[in-house]
Amino acid sequence: MKFTILIIDDEKNIREGLAADFEMDGYNVKIAANGKEGLELISKGDIDLVITDLRMPGSISGEQVLREVTTKMPGIPVIVLTGHGSIDAAVKAMQDGAYDFLTKPLNLEQLEVIVKRALEGRELSIQHAELLKQVDSKKKADMVIGKSAAMQKVMNLVKKVADARISVLITGETGVGKEVVANAIHNLSSRSKNAFIPVVCSSLSETLLESELFGHEKGAFTNAESMHKGKFELAHGGTIFLDEIGEINLSVQVKLLRVLQERKFERVGGESPIEVDV
């Protein structure tokens, strides 16, 4: 894979010289003249390694860049550059999570070796994470019972829709395992760490179902003594499974259609629209 290196240094000759050298070595290179520019580039993603000076003008120092990266993106190695008079600061940087440090004037060959070693470690880390993800996905897919050709076809469809931002209609007779399939879609999606909330629509009356799905405000009806969040709010960021959806009263179906189309609803007795991602 082709890695991207970010070089942050207020000295133009250093950052442009390093950029030219690493581009000749086959890396993608981005440069920043200060910590603020550097963090903006890092926030956009696609950075595999950061080389930063410790002492730079401006409100954001190299130490702050280091802390930001090691806290929020711990997989990205940071190599620190410092003057001879700042060895103590470099040692402190190592304690704060820097991969390595070099003093100026730079030994370019030494820096190249450090960069190569750091990126080899990052590549192994990425491959390891991908392998764990594949193993986890296989385990989740294997939760669905059935190895027949028909079930394999179902699972192929499940995998296709799992990470799509769409609503999914699952059809079949009672007892065939629609909730199992819904659970498989949830488990194989990026939502799997959030809630999976099933609702048996046929077991609730029209009034109760509306409140159960969308929630209600205090005083919306008799005995509504406090605000109540509905299943859609509780499933925000995750998955909601509406079982026996054909049994829902038509007036509630109209409100449900709006949620599916616009991802918005109001609680019973409420006026403010609530956005939901399910």
Disulfide bonds with the S-S distance in Angstrom:
none
